[in-house]
Every structure is written in structure tokens, then in C-alpha cells.
Amino acid sequence: MNIIYILKIIAAIATIATGLLVLIKPKAAEGFTGLTASGPRGISEFRAVFGGLFIALGLYPLVAQSAIAFQMLGWGYLLIAVARLASIFIDKSYDRSNYISLGIEIVLGVILIV
């Protein structure tokens, strides 16, 4: 195994871990998304999208062992980064956590597509 492949596995596991955290503890998503779940429906949405979807997105490349699956996850992160960067300027969302998320998305995206 080379270092890039190991980093890809770590990126996929980090995606799964994020999903598991939100699935088990949905209120944790409020801290890193800036969104608030005001009731059971909002909590359900956190569990489903930030939980279930992130678990699936991280798990599939590991199960399939497919370069294309890792790349797809990477392109997902890079396009999230593009949308976030646009939002930082358009919405004047200069919050420090937005820049941290942007950096993580770019790093994971690049690792996953190489």
C-alpha cells in the first residue's frame, strides 16, 4: 500500500466518522454546520443527510475498492468547497469555521482524486 492510498482510506473513514457522529448525536452537527434543528423533524434530517448519506459516501469506496468511487467522493468534496467559497464571498460568511471546512474539503478532495 502506498501513502496516497492510505490517505484515501483515512479520508473515507473520516467521512464515515462524521456521519456516525451525527447519526448518533445529531445535535453535534449544529456546532460545525451552523444549522439548528428546532424539533424532531430537523433532527431527523440531520441523522438522514449528515448521518446516513455521509456514512454511505464514505463506506462505498472502501467496500467497492474502486478508484472511481474514491474519486467521486473527492469530486463531491471539491464541489462542496467551490460552493462554500462562493458563499463566503456572496453571503459574506467570513466565519472561521467556514474557512476550516473549506480547507478540509479541499485537502480531502485532492487526496481522493489523485
KOLLO-737810 format. One line per field, with one value per residue (C-alpha): x, y, z; residue in one letter. Coordinates in Angstrom, 3 decimals. Layout:
<rs>
c1 <- X,...
c2 <- Y,...
c3 <- Z,...
resn <- A,...
</rs>
This chain:
<rs>
c1 <- 0.000,1.311,0.829,-1.755,-3.956,-3.676,-4.697,-7.695,-8.765,-8.365,-10.461,-13.231,-13.111,-13.260,-16.382,-17.923,-16.922,-18.608,-21.754,-21.682,-21.203,-24.239,-26.310,-25.666,-25.505,-27.366,-27.008,-23.250,-23.960,-25.141,-21.622,-19.955,-22.779,-24.255,-27.689,-30.181,-32.612,-35.617,-37.598,-37.812,-38.118,-34.873,-33.082,-34.363,-32.901,-29.513,-29.489,-30.566,-28.461,-25.418,-25.521,-26.758,-25.588,-22.092,-21.782,-22.796,-20.486,-17.503,-18.338,-18.889,-15.302,-13.997,-16.358,-16.036,-12.273,-12.746,-10.543,-13.601,-15.562,-12.754,-12.592,-16.339,-16.127,-13.228,-15.139,-18.027,-15.739,-14.217,-17.610,-18.751,-15.599,-16.425,-19.964,-18.630,-16.055,-18.762,-20.935,-18.118,-17.971,-21.601,-23.100,-20.206,-19.925,-16.434,-16.815,-13.594,-15.331,-16.237,-12.545,-11.689,-14.379,-13.134,-9.590,-10.679,-12.857,-10.049,-7.483,-9.800,-10.959,-7.431,-6.313,-9.289,-8.988,-5.234
c2 <- 0.000,3.442,6.586,8.117,5.029,5.100,8.782,7.913,5.274,7.791,10.337,7.775,6.763,10.439,10.801,7.752,9.031,12.369,10.526,8.243,11.180,12.970,9.788,9.039,12.622,14.868,17.999,17.780,18.858,22.230,23.096,22.511,23.420,26.499,24.950,24.415,21.535,23.159,19.960,16.253,16.826,18.812,16.187,13.518,15.496,15.745,11.986,11.179,13.605,14.383,10.933,8.308,9.936,10.647,7.061,5.763,8.183,7.105,3.415,2.732,3.420,1.141,-1.692,-1.328,-0.784,1.246,4.188,5.789,5.553,7.312,9.945,10.520,11.179,13.549,15.444,15.737,17.373,19.698,20.841,21.451,23.576,25.571,26.231,27.174,29.561,31.244,31.519,33.029,35.939,36.194,35.803,37.487,34.397,35.032,32.794,30.991,27.605,28.202,28.551,25.435,23.464,24.848,23.723,20.245,19.851,20.896,18.633,15.601,16.297,16.483,13.366,11.409,12.346,11.795
c3 <- 0.000,-0.848,1.234,-1.130,-0.887,2.915,2.890,0.701,3.206,6.039,4.089,3.553,7.229,8.263,6.118,7.795,11.244,10.568,9.521,12.557,14.915,13.514,13.319,16.995,18.263,15.782,17.915,17.260,13.671,14.913,16.008,12.660,10.270,11.893,11.364,14.178,14.491,16.122,16.521,15.779,12.003,11.919,13.999,11.604,8.700,10.426,11.028,7.458,5.406,7.531,9.112,6.702,3.490,4.806,6.038,2.597,0.765,2.855,3.016,-0.671,-1.831,0.928,0.033,-3.748,-3.656,-6.816,-7.821,-9.418,-6.147,-4.241,-6.993,-6.870,-3.139,-3.856,-6.538,-4.090,-1.539,-4.157,-5.413,-1.849,-1.463,-4.613,-3.362,0.087,-1.396,-3.473,-0.383,1.664,-0.788,-1.932,1.542,3.364,5.536,6.897,9.936,10.924,10.845,7.200,6.324,8.339,6.499,3.171,3.915,4.975,1.878,-0.455,1.212,1.255,-2.299,-3.675,-1.798,-3.091,-6.772,-7.235
resn <- M,N,I,I,Y,I,L,K,I,I,A,A,I,A,T,I,A,T,G,L,L,V,L,I,K,P,K,A,A,E,G,F,T,G,L,T,A,S,G,P,R,G,I,S,E,F,R,A,V,F,G,G,L,F,I,A,L,G,L,Y,P,L,V,A,Q,S,A,I,A,F,Q,M,L,G,W,G,Y,L,L,I,A,V,A,R,L,A,S,I,F,I,D,K,S,Y,D,R,S,N,Y,I,S,L,G,I,E,I,V,L,G,V,I,L,I,V
</rs>
